[in-house]
Amino acid sequence: KLFARTAAYNILYGNPHATLEQAEQLVTDLQLGGMFSTLSEGLQTHVGAEGKLVSGGQRQAIMLLRALLSLAPVILMDEPTSNLNPEAKQLLMGAVKRAGTSRTILIITHDTTLGSYCSTSPFFST
């Protein structure tokens, strides 16, 4: 869920110790700067209710950054690339792969191409 506040507020939500500088550094480290380059005020841009004022890729990136700043040792992502164009999907999953080196990230998806971004890819069918 995104709040009708700034991208920065949404990224920092859930970790009272995280700073805007840490969020900006994480954007740089994960090479997600391009995702936010179209926002008029960068991370200080208001995203609107439910993130309606930003693209689907930007919404997904904001939620990924929030999860990573939460310091949770395990992150569960459910269909993280649904409704993303191929470029946004590649950018976001590249960031997930880079971030996954320091924690466990579990991805639940119907998109079998996401397995190429993972170190382990168990597949289940019913």
Contacts in CASP RR format, 6 or more apart in sequence:
PFRMAT RR
TARGET T0000
AUTHOR 0000-0000-0000
METHOD contacts of the structure
MODEL  1
KLFARTAAYNILYGNPHATLEQAEQLVTDLQLGGMFSTLSEGLQTHVGAE
GKLVSGGQRQAIMLLRALLSLAPVILMDEPTSNLNPEAKQLLMGAVKRAG
TSRTILIITHDTTLGSYCSTSPFFST
1 50 0 8 1.000
2 10 0 8 1.000
2 47 0 8 1.000
2 48 0 8 1.000
2 50 0 8 1.000
2 51 0 8 1.000
2 59 0 8 1.000
2 62 0 8 1.000
2 63 0 8 1.000
3 9 0 8 1.000
3 10 0 8 1.000
3 13 0 8 1.000
3 47 0 8 1.000
4 46 0 8 1.000
4 47 0 8 1.000
4 48 0 8 1.000
4 49 0 8 1.000
4 50 0 8 1.000
4 51 0 8 1.000
5 46 0 8 1.000
5 47 0 8 1.000
5 48 0 8 1.000
6 41 0 8 1.000
6 43 0 8 1.000
6 44 0 8 1.000
6 45 0 8 1.000
6 46 0 8 1.000
6 47 0 8 1.000
7 36 0 8 1.000
7 39 0 8 1.000
7 42 0 8 1.000
7 43 0 8 1.000
7 44 0 8 1.000
7 45 0 8 1.000
7 47 0 8 1.000
7 54 0 8 1.000
7 58 0 8 1.000
7 62 0 8 1.000
8 20 0 8 1.000
8 23 0 8 1.000
8 43 0 8 1.000
8 44 0 8 1.000
10 47 0 8 1.000
10 62 0 8 1.000
10 63 0 8 1.000
10 66 0 8 1.000
11 18 0 8 1.000
11 23 0 8 1.000
11 43 0 8 1.000
11 62 0 8 1.000
11 65 0 8 1.000
11 66 0 8 1.000
11 69 0 8 1.000
12 18 0 8 1.000
12 19 0 8 1.000
12 20 0 8 1.000
12 23 0 8 1.000
12 66 0 8 1.000
12 69 0 8 1.000
13 66 0 8 1.000
14 66 0 8 1.000
14 69 0 8 1.000
14 70 0 8 1.000
15 69 0 8 1.000
15 70 0 8 1.000
15 71 0 8 1.000
18 69 0 8 1.000
20 43 0 8 1.000
22 69 0 8 1.000
23 43 0 8 1.000
23 65 0 8 1.000
23 69 0 8 1.000
24 43 0 8 1.000
26 65 0 8 1.000
26 68 0 8 1.000
26 69 0 8 1.000
27 33 0 8 1.000
27 35 0 8 1.000
27 36 0 8 1.000
27 43 0 8 1.000
27 65 0 8 1.000
29 98 0 8 1.000
30 65 0 8 1.000
30 68 0 8 1.000
30 94 0 8 1.000
30 95 0 8 1.000
30 98 0 8 1.000
30 99 0 8 1.000
31 91 0 8 1.000
31 94 0 8 1.000
31 95 0 8 1.000
31 98 0 8 1.000
32 61 0 8 1.000
32 65 0 8 1.000
32 91 0 8 1.000
32 92 0 8 1.000
32 95 0 8 1.000
34 91 0 8 1.000
35 57 0 8 1.000
35 58 0 8 1.000
35 61 0 8 1.000
35 88 0 8 1.000
35 91 0 8 1.000
35 92 0 8 1.000
36 42 0 8 1.000
36 43 0 8 1.000
36 45 0 8 1.000
36 58 0 8 1.000
36 61 0 8 1.000
38 55 0 8 1.000
39 45 0 8 1.000
39 54 0 8 1.000
39 58 0 8 1.000
45 53 0 8 1.000
45 54 0 8 1.000
46 53 0 8 1.000
47 53 0 8 1.000
47 54 0 8 1.000
47 58 0 8 1.000
47 59 0 8 1.000
47 62 0 8 1.000
48 54 0 8 1.000
51 59 0 8 1.000
54 62 0 8 1.000
55 88 0 8 1.000
56 83 0 8 1.000
56 84 0 8 1.000
56 88 0 8 1.000
57 84 0 8 1.000
57 88 0 8 1.000
57 92 0 8 1.000
60 80 0 8 1.000
60 81 0 8 1.000
60 84 0 8 1.000
60 88 0 8 1.000
60 92 0 8 1.000
61 92 0 8 1.000
61 95 0 8 1.000
64 77 0 8 1.000
64 80 0 8 1.000
64 92 0 8 1.000
64 95 0 8 1.000
64 96 0 8 1.000
64 99 0 8 1.000
67 75 0 8 1.000
67 77 0 8 1.000
68 75 0 8 1.000
68 99 0 8 1.000
72 103 0 8 1.000
73 103 0 8 1.000
73 104 0 8 1.000
74 103 0 8 1.000
74 104 0 8 1.000
74 105 0 8 1.000
74 106 0 8 1.000
75 103 0 8 1.000
75 104 0 8 1.000
75 105 0 8 1.000
75 106 0 8 1.000
76 105 0 8 1.000
76 106 0 8 1.000
76 108 0 8 1.000
77 96 0 8 1.000
77 105 0 8 1.000
77 106 0 8 1.000
77 107 0 8 1.000
77 108 0 8 1.000
78 108 0 8 1.000
78 109 0 8 1.000
79 108 0 8 1.000
79 109 0 8 1.000
79 110 0 8 1.000
79 111 0 8 1.000
80 92 0 8 1.000
80 93 0 8 1.000
80 96 0 8 1.000
80 107 0 8 1.000
80 109 0 8 1.000
80 114 0 8 1.000
81 88 0 8 1.000
81 89 0 8 1.000
81 92 0 8 1.000
81 93 0 8 1.000
81 109 0 8 1.000
81 111 0 8 1.000
81 114 0 8 1.000
82 111 0 8 1.000
84 92 0 8 1.000
93 114 0 8 1.000
93 117 0 8 1.000
94 117 0 8 1.000
96 105 0 8 1.000
96 107 0 8 1.000
96 117 0 8 1.000
97 117 0 8 1.000
97 118 0 8 1.000
99 105 0 8 1.000
107 114 0 8 1.000
107 115 0 8 1.000
107 118 0 8 1.000
112 123 0 8 1.000
115 121 0 8 1.000
END
